[in-house]
């Protein structure tokens, strides 16, 4: 059973449309949201289009844009936070993980809620009552859901259970086995509901990623959509009979889009665990790797489409589904489009789920791994792909030295590369694109009325080789040490030095002697201080790295108490949010299959193979305008600058140039985009010509925002990250601006 066709329960499309009209007929979007004139949600509005009505910034004057003011973040941490703006107030994260309300024209601090270490990293949610007397900010914090009064900055204590909701509850697993569940992304607010995804981890036995909706006033759980179906639910037969007891993931860890007029939420659902070997999850695995439309009020599934069956490549649906009106064959159709990590665009009728462009099931290679049964076919859309799918001798990076090129030619002789090539323990597979895309989270935007989809994409391969998963060893083998060294050199050496003695970051010598594994794991995965989270490091590699640093992964912490931040200057109104019990923040992860469950004797893992972001020839990163009226790529431009191979050549883009980058699309035909190297561009939406660009003093790793105040529009960039070791460091140039939130606009005429 392939489960690739759209499904509306057992009803026909006409009946469903009638029901949807009855359900949502009295629900209308506010004028502000309908016209995209505010940025009170992550991505601008519930549709996640990043589209903004900006009459005062046009193609003719965008070249005059200047930095008008900036709010320094007040520390040396990296922030991935998307500012939201409500009326004249902007909410940002800074000052040692404090939530800060500032005036949107001047940057004056209104209130500071300090020491929210562990808060949702990429943004928060805003909700207000109809009379605007109740205004609140909702966010996750250390596996809890909390609310703060947006006017006073103080925690709302009658929300949930004494001020918080335990997100470990209601997942069909022992809550004490859930070590992480909150997503780094905020959810989406629809009416009086917060629809929330999760990030349960990518190891064997991670928790399931069921999507849940909570009442924004009471914190009550209103509905749950089981992404891994339970017995009797649709899709249950696409898994082994007991899989729902031990399979994890299948989560929405990125952006949920909502059609507020129809009351439909579109869920881009991720991969099941374990990502690269599925011997214990034979079947097509619904609703993994599926775009699922649900009733936003009830969570009831309306239709779905699975873009990858039985995923073995970590091809999550991570970018936001884009809600667009397209003119197809002379008829306007309200559509939803999803771009994928592996370089495809799938487009569906927003209500019925019918594909607007044909999709064909095509055969692909069979897995040779014991116990594995890869799915024989995969869906391929008729729309042109926006990435390449193979690494060959002909497309190797031409800037490699002769010796490195010869090494890679030999390596290619013993590897397999190509779309949907199953990973193996006998040889390397080079998958293009790999775990980081293609298009990843934050990498899509849209012009809702004109049917144009914008995509940030990168040509970044992953190199996989499966290894048997062994129990935690007291001694590391040579192979373990080699893998740890490779991980350290690719991800840690720039800050912690070649001998782990420190540099930009602290010394790691004998770190394991004075840190417990769960604290180490949380730091590596989620980040801390100036260190960004390394979300794609698998559990086996984490444990090996911890052992390499002198630690024992089996030694557990029983410490209690909360870590306090440094004293903060300014209008501090509260600190720490609602203090939740320590066991909500920590747990002992599930280690084995439940008793009596049939399962393979051997499990396999691999690292994410991310050591070669510039493996093939340029352009390495691009922005693309996709015309979904015609089904064609309208234009493509390279983005980002590279200092490793081409010394800043603007025509080549940058390796890993679009990860954690974003866009804003304006009603006046401008596409603002960020890219690696501190680049901010203004492209002409019609032809891709660069109308304006600037280089930031610090890197940006966050979605930009736009807002209007007193008839004037402003662009906000979070520039709080350090440049990587393979980038130019503009923070050391004369006139460099401090880390912080930068507000650009057209200066007033003197």
C-alpha positions, 0 to 999 in steps of 0.5 A, spaced: 500 500 500 503 506 497 498 511 500 500 516 495 494 519 493 490 524 497 485 521 502 479 525 505 477 519 510 471 516 506 468 522 503 468 525 496 471 532 495 464 535 494 462 532 500 468 535 504 467 542 501 460 542 504 462 540 511 468 545 511 464 551 509 459 549 515 465 548 519 469 554 517 463 559 514 463 563 520 471 564 521 474 570 518 481 572 518 482 579 521 483 585 516 490 585 518 492 578 517 488 578 511 492 583 508 499 581 511 500 588 515 503 585 521 508 581 523 505 578 530 507 571 528 513 567 526 513 567 518 509 574 519 502 571 519 499 564 520 500 562 513 507 562 514 508 566 507 513 571 509 509 576 505 508 583 507 504 589 505 509 594 504 507 600 500 513 605 502 519 601 500 519 600 492 523 598 487 525 605 486 527 607 493 529 600 496 537 602 494 536 608 499 535 603 505 540 604 511 540 602 518 536 606 522 537 603 529 539 597 532 538 594 539 544 590 542 543 583 544 547 585 550 551 578 551 556 574 546 551 569 545 548 566 538 540 567 538 536 564 532 530 568 534 525 571 529 522 578 532 515 579 532 512 586 532 505 588 535 502 595 535 509 599 537 512 593 541 517 589 538 519 582 542 526 580 542 531 575 545 537 577 548 541 579 555 543 572 557 536 568 554 532 574 557 525 576 553 525 583 552 519 588 550 522 594 546 519 600 543 519 598 535 521 605 533 527 607 538 529 600 541 527 603 548 526 597 553 519 596 556 520 590 560 525 584 561 523 577 563 530 574 565 533 567 565 529 564 560 534 559 558 531 553 554 526 557 551 523 556 544 530 558 540 527 561 534 521 565 536 514 565 540 507 566 539 502 572 540 495 572 542 490 577 544 483 577 546 477 580 541 477 586 546 485 586 546 484 586 554 488 579 554 495 579 551 499 574 552 506 571 549 506 563 549 512 559 548 516 552 550 521 552 556 525 546 558 519 541 556 514 545 558 509 550 555 508 557 558 505 564 558 507 571 559 503 577 559 505 581 553 504 588 557 507 586 564 512 581 562 510 577 568 508 569 568 501 568 567 500 563 573 493 560 572 495 558 565 496 550 565 498 547 572 500 553 576 503 556 570 505 551 565 503 545 561 508 538 562 509 537 554 511 530 556 504 528 558 500 525 552 505 522 548 503 514 549 510 513 552 512 513 560 513 521 561 520 519 565 523 516 558 522 523 554 528 527 555 526 532 550 520 534 546 519 541 545 521 544 538 526 549 537 520 553 532 514 556 535 507 553 534 502 557 530 496 561 533 489 560 530 483 563 534 484 561 541 488 555 539 496 554 539 498 548 534 504 545 537 509 541 533 515 538 537 522 535 536 523 529 540 530 527 537 532 522 532 535 516 536 532 509 536 526 509 541 525 517 541 518 519 543 513 520 537 511 527 534 504 527 535 501 534 533 497 537 539 493 544 540 492 547 546 487 552 549 491 559 549 487 561 555 487 555 560 493 551 557 488 545 556 489 540 551 484 540 546 486 535 540 492 531 538 493 528 531 497 521 532 502 522 527 504 515 528 497 511 528 494 507 533 490 501 532 484 502 529 486 509 526 487 510 519 494 508 516 496 504 522 496 498 517 502 502 514 507 500 520 508 493 524 503 492 529 507 494 535 511 500 532 507 505 535 509 503 542 517 504 540 518 508 533 519 515 534 519 522 530 514 523 525 514 530 528 513 537 525 519 540 528 518 546 523 513 551 520 505 549 521 501 553 516 494 555 517 488 557 512 485 562 517 479 563 512 477 555 511 480 553 518 485 548 515 492 547 518 497 544 514 502 539 517 509 538 514 511 532 517 518 529 518 522 522 518 521 516 523 526 514 527 531 511 526 532 515 520 537 511 516 535 504 517 528 501 518 528 494 519 523 495 525 518 499 521 517 495 515 511 499 511 510 506 508 510 509 514 504 514 514 504 519 516 511 520 516 514 525 510 507 527 509 503 533 508 497 533 512 491 537 512 487 537 518 481 541 521 485 546 525 479 546 530 479 539 531 485 536 529 481 531 524 485 529 518 482 531 511 487 529 506 494 527 506 500 526 501 506 522 502 512 525 499 517 519 501 515 512 503 519 508 508 524 514 508 531 512 509 534 519 507 532 523 513 528 527 508 523 531 513 518 535 510 521 541 513 520 548 510 513 551 511 507 549 506 506 555 502 498 557 501 498 560 494 493 562 488 495 559 482 492 560 475 492 553 472 489 552 465 485 559 465 482 557 472 484 560 479 486 554 484 487 555 491 493 551 492 498 549 497 505 548 495 511 544 499 518 544 497 523 538 499 530 537 502 531 533 496 529 538 491 522 537 489 516 541 489 509 538 490 503 542 489 495 540 491 489 543 491 488 546 498 481 543 499 481 537 496 488 535 496 488 533 488 495 534 485 495 540 481 501 538 477 502 530 475 506 526 480 508 519 478 511 513 482 517 511 479 522 505 481 528 506 485 534 501 487 532 496 493 536 496 499 541 490 500 541 491 508 539 485 512 532 486 515 530 492 511 525 492 505 526 499 502 519 501 498 520 499 491 517 506 488 517 513 490 513 519 488 516 524 482 513 530 481 512 533 473 515 540 476 522 541 475 527 539 480 531 545 483 537 541 486 542 536 483 541 528 485 548 525 484 555 526 485 560 524 479 567 525 476 564 531 472 561 535 477 566 534 483 568 541 486 573 544 480 577 548 486 579 542 489 587 541 489 589 536 484 591 531 490 584 532 493 581 531 487 585 524 485 583 522 492 575 523 491 576 520 484 578 514 488 573 514 493 567 515 488 569 508 485 567 505 491 561 509 493 554 509 490 551 516 489 544 517 486 537 519 488 534 514 493 540 510 493 539 506 500 544 506 505 549 500 506 554 498 511 558 495 505 560 502 502 559 509 502 552 512 499 553 519 497 546 522 497 545 529 494 542 533 497 543 530 504 540 531 511 541 539 510 537 540 503 535 542 498 530 546 502 530 546 509 526 550 515 525 557 513 527 556 506 520 558 503 516 564 502 510 566 497 506 571 493 500 568 495 495 572 490 500 571 484 502 564 485 510 565 486 513 560 490 520 563 493 525 557 495 532 558 498 536 552 497 543 549 497 547 543 494 550 540 500 551 532 500 551 527 505 555 521 506 553 515 509 555 508 511 551 504 516 555 501 522 552 496 527 549 499 533 553 497 539 551 497 547 555 503 550 562 501 551 567 502 556 572 503 551 572 506 545 575 502 539 580 506 533 574 506 529 570 510 534 576 515 536 576 516 528 569 518 528 569 522 534 575 526 531 572 527 524 566 530 528 570 534 532 574 537 526 568 538 522 563 542 528 568 543 534 575 545 532 573 552 530 571 554 537 575 549 542 581 549 538 585 543 535 587 540 542 581 542 545 584 547 550 579 552 548 579 559 544 573 562 542 570 557 546 572 554 553 577 548 554 574 541 553 579 538 557 576 532 561 570 535 560 566 529 562 569 529 569 565 534 571 559 534 567 553 529 566 551 526 560 544 529 559 547 536 561 552 535 555 547 532 550 542 538 552 548 543 550 550 540 544 543 539 541 540 545 543 546 550 544 548 554 550 551 561 550 555 562 543 555 555 541 549 553 536 546 547 537 548 541 533 541 538 532 544 533 526 549 529 531 546 522 532 546 519 539 551 514 538 556 519 536 554 524 542 556 518 547 562 516 543 564 524 544 562 524 551 567 518 552 572 521 548 572 527 553 572 523 559 565 522 561 561 516 562 554 516 559 551 511 564 552 516 570 546 519 571 545 526 575 540 527 581 542 534 582 536 539 583 535 546 583 535 552 578 541 555 574 540 563 575 543 567 569 547 573 571 544 580 573 541 584 568 540 591 567 534 595 565 526 594 567 527 587 569 520 585 571 521 577 573 526 572 572 526 564 570 519 563 567 515 558 571 519 554 575 518 547 573 520 540 577 527 538 575 524 531 572 520 535 567 527 537 564 530 531 564 529 523 564 532 516 562 531 515 555 527 508 553 533 504 551 530 497 548 523 495 545 517 493 549 517 486 552 514 481 547 515 486 541 518 482 535 524 486 533 530 485 529 536 483 532 541 488 529 540 495 529 544 500 525 546 507 525 550 512 521 553 519 522 550 525 518 556 525 513 556 533 513 563 534 512 563 536 505 558 542 504 562 544 497 563 537 494 560 539 487 561 545 483 558 551 484 553 555 485 552 552 492 547 556 494 541 559 490 534 563 491 529 561 486 523 564 484 518 558 482 512 560 477 507 555 479 502 558 474 506 555 469 510 550 473 517 553 471 523 556 474 522 564 473 529 565 475 535 563 480 540 567 483 546 565 487 546 567 494 552 568 500 559 569 499 565 563 500 572 564 502 574 557 502 574 556 495 573 562 490 574 568 495 568 572 495 566 571 488 558 573 488 557 568 482 558 562 486 554 562 492 556 559 498 557 552 501 552 551 506 549 558 504 542 558 506 541 554 512 538 558 518 536 563 513 530 566 511 526 571 506 521 577 506 516 578 500 513 585 499 507 587 495 511 592 491 515 586 488 521 586 492 524 579 495 529 580 501 533 575 503 539 573 507 545 568 506 551 566 509 557 571 510 552 576 513 549 578 506 542 581 506 539 582 499 533 586 495 532 582 489 527 584 484 521 579 484 520 579 477 527 578 474 531 576 480 536 583 479 539 585 485 536 592 487 540 593 494 545 589 498 548 590 505 553 586 509 552 585 516 557 586 522 555 579 524 552 573 521 544 572 521 541 565 523 534 567 524 528 569 520 528 576 518 521 580 520 518 586 517 513 591 520 509 598 519 509 604 524 506 610 522 505 609 515 513 607 514 515 600 513 522 597 517 526 591 516 528 587 522 535 583 522 537 578 527 545 579 527 547 575 533 551 570 530 559 569 529 562 568 522 564 561 521 571 559 520 571 559 513 567 566 512 570 573 512 569 576 519 566 583 518 565 584 526 573 586 526 572 592 521 572 599 522 565 601 524 562 594 525 555 594 529 555 590 535 551 584 535 543 585 536 537 586 532 538 591 526 532 595 523 533 598 516 528 603 512 528 609 508 531 615 512 526 621 512 528 626 508 531 632 511 
